[in-house]
Amino acid sequence: MTPNSGMPFANLMGVEVTDPSKEKVIGRLVVRADLCTSGHILHGGAIMAFADALGAVGGFLNLPAGARTTTIESKTNFVGSAKEGTTVTGESIALHIGRSSSVWQTRITGEDGKLVAIVIQTQMTVPLAEKAAGS
């Protein structure tokens, strides 16, 4: 599985994972009009979804065989803004990687290098359900 496969919402948003690893995931997002507020700045929900996608990739890359990951907690501090037509970069760093969860801190910055947001999320490791008999 490539980092963006299996991520239909992130793909819809245009999230581009550029540098995935088990300890750090880097990605970009072009600030399009349909991701903005009426003031032509990146919507807070889009910022949160961008960060969530990057942390989820990190969680996925650390999964044992036969498991999946899901976000169980996320906290966002909005610090700045990103204007329509620019590109934001996200860098998600593993703060904790355990057997049942991982915690990721994502810094989102604008083209000027200024901080847009910091997001901390927890990814839970969930065993895949066994296939039912006869299926």
N, C-alpha and C positions, 0 to 999 in steps of 0.2 A: 504494500500500500504506500503510495506517495503521500507526502504531508497534506496536500490539498484534496486528495480523493476521499470520498466519504464525508465531505464537509459541504453539503449543498448550500447552506445559508452563507457560509464564509465565501464560497465561490460566487454566489449571487451578489454579495457585497463587493467582490473584487479583491479580497485578501490574497496577497501573494506572499507565500512563505519562501524566503530567500536563503535562509541558513538554519536548517533544523539540526539540533543535536539533543542528546539526553539531558544536558545541563543548561542549554540556552537555545532559544528559538527567536530568530529575527524575521520580521516581515514588513511589508509595505502596504499602504492603502491609498489610492488616489481619492481625493476629496471631490466626489462628484455632486452635482446639484441634487440628485435624489437621495443623498446621504446627509443633506444639510437642513438646517433650520431656515425659517423665512429670512433670517439675517445673513444667509450665505456662509455660515460657518458649520463645521462638522457637528452633527447632532450627538448629544451625550450617549444616546443608546447605541449609535454606530461606534463610538469610541469604546464602549463597554464590550460590544460584540467582537470588535477587532481584537481587543486584549484577550477575551475569552477564547477566541479561536487559536491564538498563539499559545496560551497556557494549555489548552486541550491537546495541541500537537505534542507539547512536551510531555504531558501525562501519557499520551498514547505511545510515545517512543520509549517509555519506561515500563510498559505493561508486561506482565508475564504472559506466557501462552495461555489461551483460553479465557481472556478477560477483556473488558472494555472499560472506558473511563467516562465519567460524567461530572459536571461541575456541581458542587454542593454548597459553595459559598463564594461570594465575590463582593469586594468593596472597592469603590472608585473615589479617588480625590481628583476633581477637575481643577486644573491649575491655570490653563491658558486656552487658546482656541487655535483652530486651523481653518484657513479660508478656502472656499471653493476654488478648485483648480490647482491646489497644491497637493503634495504627497506627504503623508505622515509615516513615520517609521516606528515600529514597536520592537522592543527587546524584552523578552520574557526570560527571567533567570529563575532556576530552581532554588528555592529556599530550603526545601525539605523533600526528599524522595524516600518514602517508606513502603511497606508491604501493602497497606490498604489505602494510602492517600499520598498525594504530592501537593506542595504549596508553591505557587509561582508568583513572582512580582514582575509586573510589566510596566515599563516606562514607555510612554508614547510621546514622541517629539515631532515638532514641525520641521520644515525644510531649513529653517533658521537655527535649528538645534535647541530651541526653547522648549521647555517641558509643557505638554498639553495635559497629561494626566498620568497618575500612577494607579495601577490596579493590582490588588492582591486577591488571588483566588485559590480555592482548594479543589483539587480534582480527586474524586473517589475512584478506587479500583473496584470494579464489579465483575464477579465471575459470570461468564456467559452461561445462559440457561442450557441445560441438557436438552437435546432433541427428544421429542415425545416418541414413544415406541411406534414403529410403523410409519414414521414420516421421513 
